[in-house]
């Protein structure tokens, strides 16, 4: 709809989900850390470092190891968030959010 007072179309922007993720070095897909994701992320056994993980990419099935500090914040569409990954060109990195405070433990 064109707003006659401004002379341009009015649009409603949907909020874009922000999710932690890791990019596959082989195919460029960002595998998101979401409850719905089918990405295979496991702790790296025998590493001695509890912050080391392995990822099996949803797109190309490549396996890589990474440290939890390698995770970045990505802005993706709601559809990409729901499926658990975003292809090259479907995401952007949120460099301005460099520090994410740790979650407070849940009280039960």
Secondary structure, DSSP 8 states (H G I E B T S, - for coil): -EETTTTEE-------EEEEEEE-TTT--EEE--TT---EEEE-TTSS-TTEEEEE-TTT--EEEEEGGG-EEEEE-HHHHHHTEE-TTSEEE-TT------------
